[in-house]
Amino acid sequence: MSTTQHLESEPLVKRQKLDGPLIGTHNGTFHADEALAVYLLRLLPEYANSPLVRTRDPAILATCHIVVDVGGVHDDTQKRYDHHQRGFTATFPGRATKLSSAGLVYMHFGRAILAQLTGLDASSAEITVLHEHVYSTFVEAIDAADNGLDAYDGAALAAAGVARRFSDSGFTLGAAVARFNRAAPRAAADDDAERRQRKEDERFARASVFMGEQFAMEVADKADAWLPARAPVREAYAQRRRWHPSGRVVVLRDGHVPFASHLYDAERDEAAREGAPEDGVRVYYVLFPEDAEENSKWRVRAVTVEGMNFKNRKDLPTAWKGLRDEELDKVSGVDGCVFVHANGFIGGNKTFEGALEMAKKAVEME
């Protein structure tokens, strides 16, 4: 078997010359973790023009400058990043999920990768925050899936009588990568081993680009929208008792600020500072304008329970749900109401003062 037998024949991302240090991973069925790991490496200047060899042959892997997801070794000094070996327990700092090849590459090279994508200094505080956050929002789920870990304890859910409402098995990034494995035409079996391998490598290249694009979009969103929101959300949290003595109401001046995770972090920091239970420092409602116009309408948004998309800490009052305009004014006792969603997670008023009054009443009602 030659060292070029399993090289990508036509990478989707055009490179003038693949003359960089050789990257190695395994051939055969591929998964989201090594597809992302290879893409991440190629974001680094050192590996930007690197060819890829996909093989399980130890002699060929020994010629590689860096190897991911195969070889049975995790050793940063040797540039070997496998997680399948007995006794492997490495996790990202501060997290409990065992790493996959994606997590290993991200842990060791993530700061430099994020710096390449964002233009920020790799040693900056901003990169530190992004490195931790992008791991928890994107990479960790890939690690968990590749290591066979569910987000919830299945036995505990079964014991509690909790069953899935529907299947999301085809909805994940891992499922999308699996489809690249099965993307070969349904024709008679190809008896040419080299051609089969070349086609498999081409599918892997497509999967790697797909995973990398998703990662890059996640980073762009977090760097361009999430990270700049950190300071204003924390400042709004610090001013929360200005609006209600309970501290349950926060006011944001920009309606497009992604506030939730920053709010949760601010609450945890406050609880630690005060030595108080977290429930005592939690916000129930966030107010923000619908748009940037001076006479903008305002929204009242219930804060979700952390880790849940649709369960709120406290819904807007049940009596208000599904009502609009004058009918809502009458029931709520607040002028200028626009609506309250039937699920109670959001409402609106024509003015800031009206939205604030809605939030105050909602805090005080059982």
C-alpha positions in Angstrom: 0.0 0.0 0.0 1.5 3.3 -1.0 1.5 6.4 1.2 -0.6 8.2 -1.4 -3.3 5.5 -1.8 -5.7 7.2 0.6 -5.0 10.8 -0.1 -7.9 13.1 -1.0 -8.0 13.2 -4.8 -9.9 16.5 -5.1 -10.4 18.5 -1.9 -13.5 20.7 -2.0 -11.5 23.6 -0.6 -9.2 24.5 -3.5 -5.5 24.7 -2.6 -2.8 25.7 -5.0 -0.4 23.1 -3.6 -0.8 20.5 -0.8 2.7 20.6 0.4 2.1 21.1 4.2 2.8 18.6 7.0 0.8 15.4 6.5 -2.4 14.9 8.5 -3.6 11.4 9.3 -6.8 9.9 10.4 -8.5 6.5 9.9 -10.3 5.2 6.8 -13.6 3.4 6.8 -16.8 4.9 8.4 -16.2 8.4 9.5 -17.9 10.5 12.2 -18.5 14.1 13.0 -15.6 14.4 15.4 -12.7 13.5 13.0 -14.4 15.4 10.2 -14.4 18.5 12.3 -10.9 17.8 13.8 -9.3 17.7 10.3 -11.1 21.0 9.3 -10.0 22.7 12.5 -6.3 21.8 11.9 -6.5 23.2 8.4 -7.6 26.6 9.8 -4.1 26.9 11.3 -1.4 28.3 9.1 0.9 25.3 9.7 -1.7 22.9 8.3 -3.5 25.2 5.8 -2.0 23.4 2.8 -1.7 19.9 4.4 -2.8 16.8 2.5 -4.7 14.1 4.4 -4.1 10.4 4.5 -6.9 8.1 5.7 -5.6 4.7 6.8 -5.2 2.4 9.8 -1.8 1.2 8.7 0.6 2.1 11.6 3.6 2.4 9.1 1.7 5.1 7.1 0.4 6.9 10.2 4.0 7.0 11.5 4.9 9.3 8.5 2.2 11.8 9.5 3.1 15.0 11.3 -0.2 14.9 13.2 -2.8 12.1 13.6 -6.4 12.3 14.9 -8.9 9.7 16.0 -6.6 6.7 15.4 -3.4 5.2 16.7 -4.3 4.7 20.4 -2.2 7.6 21.7 -3.0 11.0 23.1 0.3 12.9 23.4 0.4 16.6 22.5 4.2 16.5 22.3 4.0 13.8 19.5 1.0 15.5 17.8 -1.2 12.4 18.4 -4.8 12.9 19.3 -6.8 9.6 19.7 -9.4 9.0 22.4 -10.2 5.3 21.9 -7.5 3.8 24.1 -8.2 2.1 27.5 -7.7 4.5 30.3 -8.3 7.7 28.3 -10.2 10.2 30.5 -9.2 13.6 29.2 -11.8 16.3 29.4 -11.9 20.0 28.6 -11.0 22.2 31.6 -14.1 22.6 33.8 -16.2 20.1 31.9 -17.0 16.5 32.6 -17.5 15.1 29.1 -14.8 12.8 27.8 -13.1 14.3 24.7 -13.3 13.0 21.2 -10.8 13.8 18.5 -12.7 17.1 17.9 -12.5 18.1 21.5 -8.8 17.1 21.7 -7.9 19.3 18.7 -10.1 22.1 20.0 -8.6 21.9 23.5 -5.0 22.0 22.3 -5.3 24.3 19.3 -8.7 26.1 19.9 -7.3 29.5 21.0 -5.1 29.7 17.9 -8.0 28.6 15.7 -10.4 31.1 17.2 -7.8 33.8 16.7 -7.5 32.9 13.0 -11.3 33.1 12.6 -11.9 36.3 14.6 -8.7 38.4 14.3 -8.5 38.6 18.1 -5.3 38.1 20.0 -5.0 34.4 20.9 -3.8 35.4 24.4 -6.7 37.9 25.0 -9.4 37.6 27.6 -12.0 37.6 24.8 -10.5 34.5 23.3 -10.5 32.8 26.7 -14.2 33.5 27.0 -14.9 32.3 23.5 -12.8 29.2 23.8 -14.8 28.1 26.8 -18.2 29.1 25.4 -17.8 27.6 22.0 -16.8 24.3 23.6 -19.9 24.2 25.7 -22.3 25.3 23.0 -20.9 23.3 20.0 -17.9 21.0 20.5 -18.9 19.3 23.7 -22.0 17.7 22.1 -19.8 16.2 19.4 -17.5 14.8 22.0 -20.5 13.3 23.9 -22.1 11.8 20.8 -18.9 10.1 19.7 -18.3 8.7 23.2 -21.9 7.4 23.5 -23.1 9.9 26.1 -26.7 11.1 26.2 -27.6 14.6 27.4 -29.9 13.1 30.0 -29.7 9.9 32.1 -32.0 7.5 30.2 -32.6 5.3 33.2 -33.6 8.2 35.3 -36.0 9.4 32.6 -37.5 6.0 32.3 -37.9 5.7 36.0 -39.7 9.0 36.0 -42.0 7.9 33.2 -40.6 10.5 30.8 -40.7 9.4 27.1 -39.6 11.2 24.0 -42.4 13.0 22.1 -40.6 12.5 18.8 -37.4 11.2 17.3 -34.6 13.7 16.5 -32.1 11.0 15.5 -31.8 12.4 11.9 -31.6 16.0 13.0 -28.1 16.3 14.5 -24.8 17.2 12.9 -23.7 13.6 13.6 -26.6 12.3 11.6 -25.8 14.6 8.8 -22.2 13.3 8.7 -23.5 9.7 8.7 -25.5 10.5 5.6 -22.2 11.4 3.8 -21.1 7.9 4.6 -24.1 6.5 2.8 -24.0 9.0 -0.1 -22.4 6.5 -2.5 -24.6 5.7 -5.6 -26.7 2.5 -5.2 -25.1 0.6 -8.0 -23.3 -2.8 -8.3 -20.4 -3.3 -5.9 -17.2 -1.7 -7.1 -14.4 -4.3 -7.0 -11.7 -1.6 -7.5 -10.4 -1.0 -4.0 -8.5 2.1 -4.9 -11.5 3.7 -6.6 -13.7 2.8 -3.6 -11.2 4.4 -1.2 -10.9 7.5 -3.4 -14.7 8.0 -3.4 -14.9 7.4 0.4 -12.2 10.0 0.8 -14.1 12.5 -1.3 -17.2 12.0 0.8 -15.1 12.5 4.0 -13.8 15.8 2.4 -17.3 17.0 1.9 -18.3 16.0 5.4 -15.3 17.8 6.8 -16.1 21.0 5.0 -19.7 20.7 6.2 -18.7 20.4 9.8 -16.2 23.2 9.4 -18.7 25.5 7.9 -21.1 24.9 10.9 -18.2 25.5 13.3 -17.2 28.7 11.6 -20.7 30.1 11.6 -21.0 29.2 15.3 -17.8 31.1 16.0 -18.9 34.1 13.9 -22.2 34.3 15.7 -20.5 34.1 19.1 -17.8 36.6 18.2 -20.0 39.1 16.4 -23.1 39.0 18.5 -22.7 37.0 21.7 -19.4 38.3 22.9 -20.2 42.0 22.5 -23.4 41.4 24.4 -21.6 40.3 27.6 -20.8 43.8 29.0 -24.2 45.4 28.4 -26.1 42.4 29.8 -23.9 42.5 32.9 -24.4 46.2 33.3 -28.2 45.8 32.9 -28.2 43.1 35.5 -26.3 45.3 37.9 -29.0 48.0 37.5 -31.9 45.6 37.9 -33.2 46.9 41.2 -33.7 50.3 39.6 -36.8 48.8 37.9 -38.2 46.6 40.7 -37.0 46.2 44.3 -37.0 42.4 43.8 -34.4 42.6 41.1 -36.5 40.3 39.0 -36.7 42.7 36.0 -33.8 43.6 33.7 -34.0 46.3 30.9 -31.9 46.1 27.7 -31.7 49.0 25.3 -31.0 46.8 22.3 -33.6 44.2 21.2 -31.1 42.1 19.3 -28.8 41.2 22.3 -28.4 37.5 22.9 -28.8 37.8 26.7 -29.6 34.4 28.2 -26.2 32.8 28.9 -24.7 36.2 30.0 -27.6 36.6 32.4 -27.1 33.1 33.9 -23.4 33.8 34.4 -24.1 37.2 36.0 -26.5 35.6 38.4 -24.0 32.9 39.4 -21.4 35.5 40.0 -23.7 37.5 42.1 -24.8 34.5 44.2 -21.1 33.6 44.8 -20.3 37.2 45.7 -23.2 37.6 48.1 -23.1 34.0 49.5 -26.8 33.8 48.6 -28.9 31.1 47.0 -29.1 31.5 43.3 -32.9 31.6 43.3 -32.7 34.9 45.2 -30.7 36.6 42.4 -32.6 35.2 39.4 -34.3 37.5 36.9 -37.8 36.6 35.7 -38.4 39.1 32.9 -36.2 41.0 30.4 -37.5 44.1 28.6 -36.2 45.3 25.3 -37.4 47.5 22.4 -38.8 45.9 19.2 -36.5 48.1 17.0 -34.1 51.1 17.2 -36.8 53.8 16.6 -37.4 56.3 19.3 -41.1 55.4 19.5 -40.5 51.7 19.4 -42.9 49.3 21.0 -41.4 47.2 23.9 -41.4 43.5 24.6 -41.5 41.6 27.9 -39.7 38.3 27.7 -39.8 35.6 30.3 -36.4 34.1 31.2 -36.1 30.4 30.5 -34.9 27.8 32.9 -31.2 27.4 32.1 -30.7 24.4 29.8 -34.3 24.4 28.6 -35.7 26.0 25.5 -39.3 26.3 26.4 -39.7 26.2 30.2 -39.8 29.6 31.8 -38.8 30.5 35.3 -42.1 32.4 35.6 -44.6 32.7 32.7 -46.5 35.9 32.2 -49.8 35.6 34.1 -52.1 32.9 32.9 -55.1 35.3 32.8 -53.2 37.3 30.1 -52.2 34.5 27.8 -53.5 34.8 24.3 -55.1 38.2 24.8 -54.5 41.3 22.7 -55.0 45.1 22.7 -58.0 46.5 24.7 -59.0 43.1 26.0 -55.5 42.6 27.5 -55.5 46.2 28.8 -58.7 45.5 30.7 -57.6 42.1 32.2 -54.1 43.3 33.1 -55.0 46.8 34.2 -52.2 48.2 32.1 -52.8 50.6 29.2 -51.2 50.2 25.8 -50.9 46.4 25.8 -50.3 44.8 22.4 -50.3 41.1 23.1 -49.3 38.2 25.4 -48.4 34.9 23.6 -50.7 32.0 24.4 -47.7 30.2 26.0 -46.9 33.1 28.2 -43.2 33.5 27.3 -43.5 36.9 25.7 -45.7 40.0 25.6 -45.7 43.5 24.3 -46.7 47.1 25.0 -46.8 50.3 23.0 -44.4 52.0 25.4 -41.5 51.2 27.7 -43.5 52.4 30.7 -46.4 50.1 29.8 -44.0 47.1 29.3 -42.3 47.8 32.6 -45.7 48.0 34.4 -46.6 44.6 32.8 -43.4 43.1 34.1 -43.9 44.6 37.6 -47.4 43.2 37.9 -46.2 39.8 36.5 -43.5 39.6 39.2 -46.0 40.3 42.0 -48.8 38.0 40.8 -48.9 34.4 41.9 
